[in-house]
Amino acid sequence: MADSTFWIAALTGGTAVLASWVTSRGNTRAARIQADTAVLAQRAERLRDSRRSAYLDLIEQTHSIGELYWEIAAVQRAAEAGRRPALQDELDELAERERDEYGKLRRCVRVVELEGPAAAATAANALQKATGPFHRALGAMRSGEPEAPQRFHNAFRPFWQALTDFVEAAKTALHQA
């Protein structure tokens, strides 16, 4: 009987050690999975925050350059109505401001290209290209071309549409991240 008690105790002890080892491995694996999941969630949140910041900067800069375009259009309308005789000097100054605002817009587009995804970067580039007609029309207005103010005015709708398209691409990107 003492002999069987020894074997029962040994078997019970071995089972306890084996069960402890299996539980320990399971707990270690669960902890590793939980830590990996937390890291991935933090990474995704940082990416989403980084993208959101880049997208908001571009939207803000787009509105800033849009306000400048409205100012240029107002100066042109006032000149056509005879209320502003020194149009050339004002257009020259506004062209300088446009160049500065475009530089800021270009920087924002580059950040969006860096942050991605490709659809948002493509929409950001299209938004940047939508400033081209304004720039060319402003140059033509400074040169005195009579149809330039109308070309400038016609550039507003595609510009704001490009912004709307970018906002949609940005929303999609933020929901996917």
Backbone as a printed PyTorch tensor [residue, N CA C, xyz], in Angstrom:
tensor([[[  0.8110,  -1.1860,   0.0000],
         [  0.0000,   0.0000,   0.0000],
         [  0.8560,   1.2520,   0.0000]],

        [[  1.9230,   1.2400,   0.7320],
         [  2.8220,   2.3710,   0.7590],
         [  3.4000,   2.5900,  -0.6160]],

        [[  3.6060,   1.4830,  -1.3480],
         [  4.1540,   1.5810,  -2.6860],
         [  3.1780,   2.3020,  -3.6170]],

        [[  1.8820,   2.0030,  -3.5330],
         [  0.9080,   2.6600,  -4.4100],
         [  0.6820,   4.1080,  -3.9970]],

        [[  0.8180,   4.4170,  -2.7200],
         [  0.6690,   5.7910,  -2.2580],
         [  1.7670,   6.6570,  -2.8530]],

        [[  2.9820,   6.0980,  -2.8980],
         [  4.0890,   6.8390,  -3.4860],
         [  3.7990,   7.1520,  -4.9440]],

        [[  3.3100,   6.1720,  -5.6930],
         [  3.0320,   6.3770,  -7.1060],
         [  1.8640,   7.3470,  -7.3220]],

        [[  0.8900,   7.2790,  -6.4770],
         [ -0.2480,   8.2130,  -6.5870],
         [  0.2330,   9.6410,  -6.3030]],

        [[  1.0680,   9.7780,  -5.2700],
         [  1.6020,  11.1040,  -4.9370],
         [  2.4780,  11.6320,  -6.0650]],

        [[  3.3050,  10.7520,  -6.6250],
         [  4.1790,  11.1630,  -7.7340],
         [  3.3450,  11.5640,  -8.9410]],

        [[  2.3190,  10.7950,  -9.2630],
         [  1.4580,  11.1020, -10.4020],
         [  0.7000,  12.4110, -10.1530]],

        [[  0.1910,  12.6160,  -8.9590],
         [ -0.5190,  13.8430,  -8.6170],
         [  0.4230,  15.0410,  -8.6960]],

        [[  1.6170,  14.8850,  -8.1630],
         [  2.6030,  15.9640,  -8.2110],
         [  3.0080,  16.2830,  -9.6460]],

        [[  3.2280,  15.2560, -10.4550],
         [  3.5890,  15.4500, -11.8640],
         [  2.4790,  16.1470, -12.6290]],

        [[  1.2410,  15.7290, -12.3380],
         [  0.0920,  16.3500, -12.9930],
         [ -0.0020,  17.8260, -12.6120]],

        [[  0.2390,  18.1150, -11.3560],
         [  0.1920,  19.5030, -10.8890],
         [  1.2650,  20.3390, -11.5570]],

        [[  2.4620,  19.7920, -11.6670],
         [  3.5590,  20.5140, -12.3280],
         [  3.2280,  20.7360, -13.7940]],

        [[  2.7330,  19.7050, -14.4770],
         [  2.3720,  19.8150, -15.8850],
         [  1.2410,  20.8260, -16.0770]],

        [[  0.2330,  20.7750, -15.2180],
         [ -0.8800,  21.7290, -15.3180],
         [ -0.3890,  23.1490, -15.0930]],

        [[  0.4990,  23.3450, -14.1570],
         [  1.0670,  24.6600, -13.8850],
         [  1.8490,  25.1630, -15.0920]],

        [[  2.6300,  24.2720, -15.6980],
         [  3.4230,  24.6490, -16.8720],
         [  2.5190,  25.0510, -18.0370]],

        [[  1.4560,  24.2510, -18.2880],
         [  0.5190,  24.5410, -19.3800],
         [ -0.1910,  25.8720, -19.1110]],

        [[ -0.6220,  26.0980, -17.8850],
         [ -1.2920,  27.3530, -17.5320],
         [ -0.3510,  28.5370, -17.7090]],

        [[  0.8870,  28.3670, -17.2790],
         [  1.8810,  29.4310, -17.4100],
         [  2.1170,  29.7830, -18.8740]],

        [[  2.2470,  28.7730, -19.7260],
         [  2.4360,  29.0340, -21.1640],
         [  1.2170,  29.7280, -21.7560]],

        [[  0.0390,  29.3080, -21.3520],
         [ -1.1930,  29.9390, -21.8410],
         [ -1.2820,  31.3880, -21.4040]],

        [[ -0.9540,  31.6600, -20.1500],
         [ -0.9830,  33.0320, -19.6500],
         [  0.0510,  33.9040, -20.3440]],

        [[  1.2390,  33.3390, -20.5740],
         [  2.2930,  34.0810, -21.2650],
         [  1.8670,  34.4150, -22.6890]],

        [[  1.2840,  33.4360, -23.3640],
         [  0.8470,  33.6550, -24.7400],
         [ -0.2880,  34.6870, -24.7840]],

        [[ -1.2240,  34.5820, -23.8650],
         [ -2.3320,  35.5440, -23.8110],
         [ -1.8080,  36.9480, -23.5410]],

        [[ -0.8430,  37.0670, -22.6490],
         [ -0.2550,  38.3790, -22.3530],
         [  0.4580,  38.9400, -23.5730]],

        [[  1.1630,  38.0810, -24.3050],
         [  1.8660,  38.5260, -25.5120],
         [  0.8710,  38.9900, -26.5750]],

        [[ -0.2020,  38.2450, -26.7570],
         [ -1.2280,  38.6290, -27.7320],
         [ -1.8730,  39.9460, -27.3250]],

        [[ -2.1600,  40.0990, -26.0470],
         [ -2.7630,  41.3320, -25.5520],
         [ -1.8170,  42.5190, -25.7580]],

        [[ -0.5340,  42.3230, -25.4890],
         [  0.4490,  43.4030, -25.6740],
         [  0.5790,  43.7590, -27.1480]],

        [[  0.6180,  42.7430, -28.0210],
         [  0.7080,  43.0080, -29.4600],
         [ -0.5200,  43.7560, -29.9620]],

        [[ -1.6820,  43.3720, -29.4710],
         [ -2.9270,  44.0380, -29.8600],
         [ -2.9250,  45.4970, -29.3990]],

        [[ -2.4460,  45.7220, -28.1950],
         [ -2.3740,  47.0970, -27.6800],
         [ -1.4150,  47.9430, -28.5110]],

        [[ -0.2730,  47.3680, -28.8840],
         [  0.6980,  48.0920, -29.7130],
         [  0.0870,  48.4350, -31.0620]],

        [[ -0.5930,  47.4800, -31.6790],
         [ -1.2260,  47.7400, -32.9780],
         [ -2.3140,  48.8080, -32.8570]],

        [[ -3.0770,  48.7710, -31.7930],
         [ -4.1290,  49.7810, -31.5960],
         [ -3.5210,  51.1670, -31.3970]],

        [[ -2.4320,  51.2410, -30.6300],
         [ -1.7630,  52.5250, -30.4270],
         [ -1.1770,  53.0410, -31.7370]],

        [[ -0.5870,  52.1590, -32.5000],
         [ -0.0190,  52.5430, -33.7920],
         [ -1.1040,  53.0740, -34.7210]],

        [[ -2.2320,  52.3740, -34.7690],
         [ -3.3410,  52.8100, -35.6220],
         [ -3.8790,  54.1620, -35.1610]],

        [[ -3.9650,  54.3760, -33.8670],
         [ -4.4610,  55.6500, -33.3430],
         [ -3.4870,  56.7960, -33.6580]],

        [[ -2.1880,  56.5170, -33.5180],
         [ -1.1960,  57.5550, -33.8660],
         [ -1.2690,  57.8870, -35.3490]],

        [[ -1.4370,  56.8710, -36.1980],
         [ -1.5570,  57.1110, -37.6370],
         [ -2.7990,  57.9380, -37.9290]],

        [[ -3.9130,  57.5740, -37.3110],
         [ -5.1560,  58.3150, -37.5220],
         [ -4.9970,  59.7700, -37.0720]],

        [[ -4.3720,  59.9940, -35.9160],
         [ -4.1580,  61.3600, -35.4230],
         [ -3.2320,  62.1460, -36.3410]],

        [[ -2.1850,  61.4960, -36.8140],
         [ -1.2350,  62.1560, -37.7080],
         [ -1.9080,  62.5370, -39.0220]],

        [[ -2.6820,  61.6160, -39.5650],
         [ -3.4060,  61.9060, -40.8060],
         [ -4.4250,  63.0150, -40.5890]],

        [[ -5.1830,  62.9320, -39.5120],
         [ -6.1950,  63.9460, -39.2360],
         [ -5.5490,  65.3260, -39.1760]],

        [[ -4.4180,  65.4200, -38.5160],
         [ -3.7190,  66.6960, -38.4010],
         [ -3.2790,  67.2020, -39.7810]],

        [[ -2.7160,  66.3170, -40.5870],
         [ -2.2680,  66.7040, -41.9300],
         [ -3.4520,  67.1400, -42.7880]],

        [[ -4.5490,  66.4110, -42.7090],
         [ -5.7230,  66.7410, -43.5090],
         [ -6.3140,  68.0840, -43.0810]],

        [[ -6.3890,  68.3040, -41.7680],
         [ -6.9270,  69.5750, -41.2770],
         [ -6.0500,  70.7520, -41.6720]],

        [[ -4.7400,  70.5610, -41.6370],
         [ -3.8290,  71.6330, -42.0610],
         [ -4.0640,  71.9880, -43.5260]],

        [[ -4.2290,  70.9700, -44.3690],
         [ -4.4660,  71.2380, -45.7900],
         [ -5.8090,  71.9330, -45.9950]],

        [[ -6.8260,  71.4970, -45.2970],
         [ -8.1430,  72.1310, -45.4250],
         [ -8.0690,  73.5920, -44.9710]],

        [[ -7.3960,  73.8230, -43.8590],
         [ -7.2540,  75.1930, -43.3510],
         [ -6.4990,  76.0670, -44.3470]],

        [[ -5.4240,  75.5460, -44.9100],
         [ -4.6460,  76.3250, -45.8700],
         [ -5.4410,  76.5620, -47.1520]],

        [[ -6.2450,  75.5940, -47.5440],
         [ -7.0910,  75.7650, -48.7260],
         [ -8.0820,  76.8990, -48.5070]],

        [[ -8.6560,  76.9610, -47.3280],
         [ -9.5800,  78.0600, -47.0300],
         [ -8.8450,  79.4000, -47.0070]],

        [[ -7.6390,  79.3780, -46.5140],
         [ -6.8460,  80.6140, -46.4760],
         [ -6.5680,  81.1290, -47.8900]],

        [[ -6.1410,  80.2320, -48.7710],
         [ -5.8630,  80.6700, -50.1460],
         [ -7.1770,  81.0110, -50.8550]],

        [[ -8.2630,  80.3210, -50.5030],
         [ -9.5760,  80.6560, -51.0670],
         [-10.0130,  82.0620, -50.6880]],

        [[ -9.7470,  82.4500, -49.4450],
         [-10.0670,  83.8180, -49.0230],
         [ -9.2530,  84.8380, -49.8120]],

        [[ -8.0050,  84.5030, -50.0920],
         [ -7.1750,  85.3940, -50.9050],
         [ -7.7620,  85.5120, -52.3090]],

        [[ -8.2210,  84.3990, -52.8710],
         [ -8.8350,  84.4530, -54.2020],
         [-10.0890,  85.3260, -54.1980]],

        [[-10.8810,  85.2440, -53.1340],
         [-12.0560,  86.1170, -53.0370],
         [-11.6270,  87.5770, -52.9600]],

        [[-10.5680,  87.8340, -52.2420],
         [-10.0550,  89.2030, -52.1350],
         [ -9.5970,  89.7100, -53.5070]],

        [[ -8.9150,  88.8710, -54.2520],
         [ -8.4690,  89.2530, -55.6010],
         [ -9.6810,  89.5530, -56.4740]],

        [[-10.6940,  88.6890, -56.4040],
         [-11.9020,  88.9060, -57.2010],
         [-12.5900,  90.2150, -56.8060]],

        [[-12.6060,  90.5180, -55.5190],
         [-13.2340,  91.7690, -55.0520],
         [-12.4640,  92.9770, -55.5570]],

        [[-11.1450,  92.9160, -55.5290],
         [-10.3120,  94.0120, -56.0430],
         [-10.5820,  94.2060, -57.5310]],

        [[-10.6790,  93.1100, -58.2600],
         [-10.9280,  93.1940, -59.7020],
         [-12.3090,  93.7950, -59.9790]],

        [[-13.3150,  93.3590, -59.2200],
         [-14.6700,  93.9120, -59.4180],
         [-14.6980,  95.4070, -59.0900]],

        [[-14.0070,  95.8000, -58.0310],
         [-13.9710,  97.2230, -57.6550],
         [-13.2760,  98.0360, -58.7310]],

        [[-12.2220,  97.4710, -59.3150],
         [-11.5110,  98.1840, -60.3830],
         [-12.4010,  98.3260, -61.6150]],

        [[-13.1360,  97.2670, -61.9300],
         [-14.0420,  97.3270, -63.0890],
         [-15.1580,  98.3350, -62.8630]],

        [[-15.5550,  98.5220, -61.6120],
         [-16.6150,  99.4850, -61.2920],
         [-16.0680, 100.9050, -61.1600]],

        [[-14.7520, 101.0610, -61.2990],
         [-14.1420, 102.3810, -61.2360],
         [-13.8630, 102.8690, -59.8280]],

        [[-13.9560, 101.9850, -58.8380],
         [-13.7400, 102.4060, -57.4550],
         [-12.2860, 102.2540, -57.0110]],

        [[-11.4660, 101.5680, -57.8100],
         [-10.0580, 101.3630, -57.4400],
         [ -9.1910, 101.6350, -58.6600]],

        [[ -8.5950, 102.7930, -58.7400],
         [ -7.7880, 103.1170, -59.9240],
         [ -6.4150, 102.4410, -59.9340]],

        [[ -5.8170, 102.1640, -58.7780],
         [ -4.4580, 101.6210, -58.7250],
         [ -4.4770, 100.0970, -58.7250]],

        [[ -5.1220,  99.5100, -59.7100],
         [ -5.3030,  98.0620, -59.7650],
         [ -3.9780,  97.3200, -59.8920]],

        [[ -3.0730,  97.8040, -60.7190],
         [ -1.8290,  97.0840, -60.9820],
         [ -1.0150,  96.8650, -59.7050]],

        [[ -0.8700,  97.8950, -58.8970],
         [ -0.1030,  97.7580, -57.6500],
         [ -0.7510,  96.7430, -56.7140]],

        [[ -2.0800,  96.8080, -56.6150],
         [ -2.7770,  95.8560, -55.7460],
         [ -2.6410,  94.4300, -56.2670]],

        [[ -2.7740,  94.2580, -57.5630],
         [ -2.6380,  92.9100, -58.1290],
         [ -1.2280,  92.3740, -57.9350]],

        [[ -0.2360,  93.2440, -58.0400],
         [  1.1470,  92.8060, -57.8070],
         [  1.3290,  92.3350, -56.3630]],

        [[  0.7770,  93.0940, -55.4310],
         [  0.8810,  92.7210, -54.0170],
         [  0.1190,  91.4250, -53.7390]],

        [[ -1.0640,  91.2990, -54.3370],
         [ -1.8590,  90.0780, -54.1490],
         [ -1.1780,  88.8650, -54.7960]],

        [[ -0.4930,  89.0830, -55.8930],
         [  0.2450,  87.9790, -56.5280],
         [  1.3760,  87.4880, -55.6220]],

        [[  2.0140,  88.4010, -54.9170],
         [  3.0560,  88.0110, -53.9410],
         [  2.4400,  87.1860, -52.8160]],

        [[  1.3090,  87.6360, -52.3320],
         [  0.6340,  86.8900, -51.2640],
         [  0.1820,  85.5160, -51.7580]],

        [[ -0.2690,  85.4750, -53.0090],
         [ -0.6900,  84.1880, -53.5700],
         [  0.4870,  83.2290, -53.6260]],

        [[  1.6320,  83.7320, -54.0090],
         [  2.8320,  82.8850, -54.0670],
         [  3.1560,  82.3170, -52.6840]],

        [[  3.0660,  83.1600, -51.6590],
         [  3.3430,  82.7030, -50.2960],
         [  2.3140,  81.6780, -49.8290]],

        [[  1.0490,  81.9490, -50.0990],
         [ -0.0110,  81.0200, -49.7020],
         [  0.1140,  79.6980, -50.4530]],

        [[  0.4990,  79.7730, -51.7190],
         [  0.6820,  78.5490, -52.5010],
         [  1.8160,  77.7100, -51.9110]],

        [[  2.8760,  78.3460, -51.4830],
         [  3.9770,  77.6130, -50.8580],
         [  3.5160,  76.8570, -49.6210]],

        [[  2.6760,  77.4890, -48.8230],
         [  2.1340,  76.8220, -47.6330],
         [  1.2170,  75.6650, -48.0360]],

        [[  0.4040,  75.8970, -49.0700],
         [ -0.4830,  74.8450, -49.5560],
         [  0.3340,  73.6600, -50.0660]],

        [[  1.3920,  73.9480, -50.8070],
         [  2.2410,  72.8830, -51.3560],
         [  2.8620,  72.0530, -50.2350]],

        [[  3.2860,  72.7160, -49.1600],
         [  3.8490,  72.0010, -48.0210],
         [  2.8110,  71.0680, -47.4020]],

        [[  1.5880,  71.5650, -47.2550],
         [  0.5170,  70.7390, -46.6970],
         [  0.2200,  69.5280, -47.5850]],

        [[  0.2470,  69.7380, -48.8900],
         [  0.0170,  68.6310, -49.8230],
         [  1.1240,  67.5850, -49.6700]],

        [[  2.3580,  68.0140, -49.5230],
         [  3.4750,  67.0810, -49.3420],
         [  3.3050,  66.2500, -48.0700]],

        [[  2.8230,  66.8740, -47.0170],
         [  2.6020,  66.1340, -45.7700],
         [  1.5070,  65.0980, -45.9710]],

        [[  0.4400,  65.4570, -46.6760],
         [ -0.6260,  64.4930, -46.9640],
         [ -0.0810,  63.3520, -47.8260]],

        [[  0.7740,  63.6780, -48.7880],
         [  1.3920,  62.6180, -49.5960],
         [  2.1830,  61.6640, -48.7080]],

        [[  2.8620,  62.2090, -47.7290],
         [  3.6610,  61.4000, -46.8040],
         [  2.7620,  60.5390, -45.9170]],

        [[  1.6940,  61.1180, -45.4010],
         [  0.8080,  60.4040, -44.4790],
         [ -0.0540,  59.3670, -45.1830]],

        [[ -0.4330,  59.6710, -46.4350],
         [ -1.2480,  58.7340, -47.1910],
         [ -2.6800,  58.7100, -46.7170]],

        [[ -3.4060,  57.7580, -47.2010],
         [ -3.1060,  56.7650, -48.2210],
         [ -3.1140,  57.3900, -49.6210]],

        [[ -2.9560,  56.5600, -50.6130],
         [ -2.8140,  57.0480, -51.9880],
         [ -4.0220,  57.8630, -52.4470]],

        [[ -5.2270,  57.4540, -52.0730],
         [ -6.4330,  58.1810, -52.5110],
         [ -6.4430,  59.6030, -51.9530]],

        [[ -6.0540,  59.7610, -50.7020],
         [ -6.0050,  61.1030, -50.1050],
         [ -4.9010,  61.9290, -50.7580]],

        [[ -3.7620,  61.3140, -51.0390],
         [ -2.6630,  62.0310, -51.6850],
         [ -3.0600,  62.4760, -53.0910]],

        [[ -3.7580,  61.6210, -53.8150],
         [ -4.2160,  61.9710, -55.1610],
         [ -5.1980,  63.1470, -55.1090]],

        [[ -6.1200,  63.0920, -54.1520],
         [ -7.0870,  64.1890, -54.0060],
         [ -6.3850,  65.4800, -53.5880]],

        [[ -5.3650,  65.3750, -52.7460],
         [ -4.6080,  66.5650, -52.3270],
         [ -3.8760,  67.1720, -53.5250]],

        [[ -3.2890,  66.3390, -54.3600],
         [ -2.6120,  66.8400, -55.5610],
         [ -3.5970,  67.5010, -56.5180]],

        [[ -4.7860,  66.9220, -56.6490],
         [ -5.8100,  67.5310, -57.5120],
         [ -6.2250,  68.8920, -56.9560]],

        [[ -6.2930,  68.9900, -55.6460],
         [ -6.6260,  70.2680, -55.0070],
         [ -5.5380,  71.3030, -55.2960]],

        [[ -4.3010,  70.8830, -55.1960],
         [ -3.2000,  71.8030, -55.4930],
         [ -3.2640,  72.2510, -56.9500]],

        [[ -3.5290,  71.3260, -57.8530],
         [ -3.6000,  71.6750, -59.2800],
         [ -4.7750,  72.5980, -59.5790]],

        [[ -5.8100,  72.5530, -58.7420],
         [ -6.9760,  73.4250, -58.9460],
         [ -6.6350,  74.8870, -58.6890]],

        [[ -5.4590,  75.1740, -58.1200],
         [ -5.0400,  76.5690, -57.9380],
         [ -4.4100,  77.1260, -59.2120]],

        [[ -4.0210,  76.2690, -60.1310],
         [ -3.3590,  76.7030, -61.3640],
         [ -4.1610,  77.6960, -62.1880]],

        [[ -5.4450,  77.4290, -62.4320],
         [ -6.2250,  78.3980, -63.2120],
         [ -6.2830,  79.7860, -62.5660]],

        [[ -6.3320,  79.8370, -61.2360],
         [ -6.3040,  81.1300, -60.5520],
         [ -4.9850,  81.8490, -60.8320]],

        [[ -3.8990,  81.1130, -60.7010],
         [ -2.5730,  81.7030, -60.8800],
         [ -2.4000,  82.2390, -62.3090]],

        [[ -2.7980,  81.4250, -63.2740],
         [ -2.6670,  81.8660, -64.6640],
         [ -3.5760,  83.0610, -64.9590]],

        [[ -4.7990,  83.0280, -64.4320],
         [ -5.7250,  84.1490, -64.6650],
         [ -5.2330,  85.4140, -63.9740]],

        [[ -4.6590,  85.2710, -62.7770],
         [ -4.1180,  86.4410, -62.0780],
         [ -2.9670,  87.0430, -62.8860]],

        [[ -2.1040,  86.2050, -63.4240],
         [ -1.0270,  86.7140, -64.2790],
         [ -1.5780,  87.4400, -65.4950]],

        [[ -2.6280,  86.8830, -66.0750],
         [ -3.2530,  87.5290, -67.2340],
         [ -3.9330,  88.8380, -66.8360]],

        [[ -4.5340,  88.8770, -65.6520],
         [ -5.1450,  90.1210, -65.1710],
         [ -4.0720,  91.1860, -64.9840]],

        [[ -2.9260,  90.8010, -64.4710],
         [ -1.8260,  91.7510, -64.2780],
         [ -1.3120,  92.2570, -65.6140]],

        [[ -1.4560,  91.4320, -66.6500],
         [ -1.0250,  91.8350, -67.9940],
         [ -2.1020,  92.6220, -68.7320]],

        [[ -3.2880,  92.6990, -68.1440],
         [ -4.3500,  93.4960, -68.7460],
         [ -5.2170,  92.7510, -69.7330]],

        [[ -5.1690,  91.4330, -69.7450],
         [ -6.0200,  90.6750, -70.6680],
         [ -7.4850,  90.8240, -70.2510]],

        [[ -8.3490,  91.2030, -71.1720],
         [ -9.7380,  91.5130, -70.8160],
         [-10.5550,  90.3020, -70.3520]],

        [[-10.2590,  89.1030, -70.8300],
         [-11.0500,  87.9290, -70.4420],
         [-10.5290,  87.2580, -69.1640]],

        [[ -9.4170,  87.7340, -68.6460],
         [ -8.7970,  87.1200, -67.4670],
         [ -9.6930,  87.1420, -66.2220]],

        [[-10.3910,  88.2350, -65.9200],
         [-11.2590,  88.2130, -64.7280],
         [-12.3320,  87.1180, -64.7990]],

        [[-12.8630,  86.8790, -65.9970],
         [-13.8730,  85.8250, -66.1300],
         [-13.2420,  84.4480, -65.9160]],

        [[-12.0400,  84.2530, -66.4410],
         [-11.3360,  82.9710, -66.2170],
         [-11.0570,  82.7810, -64.7340]],

        [[-10.7000,  83.8760, -64.0550],
         [-10.4570,  83.8060, -62.6150],
         [-11.7420,  83.3870, -61.8990]],

        [[-12.8390,  84.0250, -62.2330],
         [-14.1280,  83.7020, -61.6200],
         [-14.5190,  82.2450, -61.8940]],

        [[-14.2800,  81.7720, -63.1100],
         [-14.6490,  80.4060, -63.4830],
         [-13.8300,  79.3440, -62.7340]],

        [[-12.7330,  79.7310, -62.1430],
         [-11.8740,  78.7720, -61.4390],
         [-12.4040,  78.4090, -60.0500]],

        [[-13.3440,  79.1850, -59.5190],
         [-13.8360,  78.9270, -58.1600],
         [-14.5270,  77.5730, -58.0230]],

        [[-15.4510,  77.2800, -58.9120],
         [-16.2290,  76.0420, -58.7710],
         [-15.3330,  74.8030, -58.7920]],

        [[-14.4140,  74.6500, -59.7470],
         [-13.5410,  73.4620, -59.7100],
         [-12.6460,  73.4210, -58.4670]],

        [[-12.2310,  74.5930, -58.0020],
         [-11.3880,  74.6610, -56.8090],
         [-12.1330,  74.1250, -55.5890]],

        [[-13.3480,  74.6170, -55.3730],
         [-14.1100,  74.1650, -54.2020],
         [-14.5450,  72.7120, -54.3550]],

        [[-14.7750,  72.2710, -55.5880],
         [-15.1020,  70.8640, -55.8170],
         [-13.9050,  69.9830, -55.4770]],

        [[-12.7090,  70.4340, -55.8220],
         [-11.4990,  69.6730, -55.4860],
         [-11.3370,  69.5760, -53.9700]],

        [[-11.6970,  70.6500, -53.2620],
         [-11.6530,  70.5860, -51.8010],
         [-12.6640,  69.5810, -51.2720]],

        [[-13.8750,  69.6020, -51.8170],
         [-14.9030,  68.6400, -51.4000],
         [-14.4370,  67.2110, -51.6570]],

        [[-13.8290,  66.9760, -52.8030],
         [-13.3140,  65.6450, -53.1310],
         [-12.2180,  65.2260, -52.1530]],

        [[-11.3640,  66.1760, -51.7980],
         [-10.3130,  65.8500, -50.8320],
         [-10.9140,  65.5030, -49.4770]],

        [[-11.8860,  66.2710, -49.0300],
         [-12.5120,  66.0100, -47.7300],
         [-13.1240,  64.6090, -47.7170]],

        [[-13.7610,  64.2260, -48.8000],
         [-14.3430,  62.8790, -48.8770],
         [-13.2540,  61.8050, -48.8170]],

        [[-12.1690,  62.0110, -49.5430],
         [-11.0550,  61.0480, -49.5100],
         [-10.4400,  60.9830, -48.1220]],

        [[-10.3390,  62.1260, -47.4670],
         [ -9.7770,  62.1740, -46.1090],
         [-10.6820,  61.4420, -45.1290]],

        [[-11.9870,  61.6580, -45.2230],
         [-12.9130,  60.9550, -44.3280],
         [-12.8070,  59.4410, -44.5150]],

        [[-12.7460,  59.0150, -45.7460],
         [-12.6100,  57.5880, -46.0270],
         [-11.3230,  57.0480, -45.4380]],

        [[-10.2370,  57.7800, -45.6110],
         [ -8.9480,  57.3360, -45.0930],
         [ -8.9590,  57.2440, -43.5680]],

        [[ -9.5910,  58.1960, -42.9170],
         [ -9.6360,  58.1870, -41.4510],
         [-10.4980,  57.0440, -40.9220]],

        [[-11.5380,  56.6830, -41.6580],
         [-12.3880,  55.5720, -41.2160],
         [-11.7290,  54.2230, -41.4650]],

        [[-10.8150,  54.1690, -42.4330],
         [-10.1250,  52.9090, -42.7270],
         [ -8.9120,  52.6940, -41.8560]],

        [[ -8.3310,  53.7790, -41.3270],
         [ -7.0940,  53.6480, -40.5520],
         [ -7.3410,  52.9840, -39.2120]]])
